[in-house]
Amino acid sequence: MRQVKMYRPQVPADALPRLKTILDRGWFGLGPETAAFEQELSALPEVGGHVVGVNSGTAALHLALYVSGVAPGTSVIVPANTFISTAAVVVQHGCHVVLADIDVSTGNIDTGHVRELLRNRNDISAVIPVHYSGIPCELAELNVIAAEYRLTIIEDCAHAIGAVHQGLPLRKYSNIRAYSFHATKVVPIGEGGCVTFPTEEMADRARRLRRLGIDSSQADWSSPYEIEELGFKYNMNDMAAVLGRSQLASLPQRIARRRDIIARYTRSVSSSDIWPVMPRRETDRTGAFAFSVRVEEHVRERVRRQLAEAGVQTEIYFKSLDSFRIGLNGAVPKARKFSKEVISLPVHDAMSDDDVDYVAEHLIGATAS
Ligand SMILES: Cc1ncc(COP(=O)(O)O)c(C=O)c1O
């Protein structure tokens, strides 16, 4: 029976000799490979900004909150439809999480609800919109809201390398952005991430803070380093950076292939009772990390089971954050409903068109039965 896995990290063949070179060099902690990876990411249309490599997307989000000066004790708006990291860092930073509801057609934060939350409380200092599965949020509007209410925006770009909003890559919106290079993501390096800042000054501070605050720039024999501000152990290492560097040349083709897969799925389900979760407009393009559909709540688990029996792995992106027993509450009925209807399907660049058709056929068959 055909097996279609959710993820299949693809590392180019030249990654192995490059890794061997690093191992032979005798140093594979934070070093020149990480610096080179940061420069290459900064030069990419898909990323840009002043880039700081870290050891996870979660660390990237936390460092972003810290360096942007979001004051502990204030509140931060987070969409309910996200991975726990987006809210966990807010709590770890000493802030309160305020859950925002979503637009079920995109899975993204509902800007109307963001405005309502801001009208009703005056303790909100930041918003962390998530580009769900790579579909861009209403970023232009969020930036207008942020200017009006003097909010910091930190974009959770864990899924969104390559996303385009209103014809422009995310870098053009000048916010702080946090990316993940986790094993499941579009650029998988095991564990890793990066945060991009609008200024080199912020990035320099983040580079110190990611390594416990250690500043080696003025090092001499008598004083190998100074610490002016205590930081975290969040630095990337050079082995991970080599894996990342080896994937950047083929990134545009891989994103294009993932978009083709999503377009093929979307065409297949177009005349069924399955609702694809999609960008809002032609000028918005997904970064194509994932593809989710919604089906009637009462058939969702049966459909997933039938897909599993046909060898097709699926996921639920995401359980609404208010459904965990960790005290995150909010009026988020649309996120709740979405989390009961959603099925996230396999998308990776090793999938053939036949694999996509196979998944779509079984999905449609299971939904109709
Ligand atoms: C939306 C979102 N934000 C943040 C993260 C955290 O990334 P990492 O696993 O690299 O810490 C993830 C990871 O899956 C994610 O899906």
The ligand as a Gaussian input file, in Angstrom:
#p B3LYP/6-31G(d) Opt

LIG

0 1
 C        3.193000      28.496000      14.417000
 C        4.452000      28.029000      15.090000
 N        5.143000      28.903000      15.836000
 C        6.281000      28.553000      16.458000
 C        6.785000      27.283000      16.350000
 C        8.010000      26.917000      17.122000
 O        9.082000      26.505000      16.335000
 P       10.179000      25.521000      16.952000
 O        9.603000      24.143000      17.005000
 O       11.321000      25.638000      15.978000
 O       10.534000      26.028000      18.300000
 C        6.109000      26.331000      15.577000
 C        6.636000      24.962000      15.458000
 O        6.042000      24.036000      15.020000
 C        4.902000      26.709000      14.934000
 O        4.190000      25.831000      14.207000

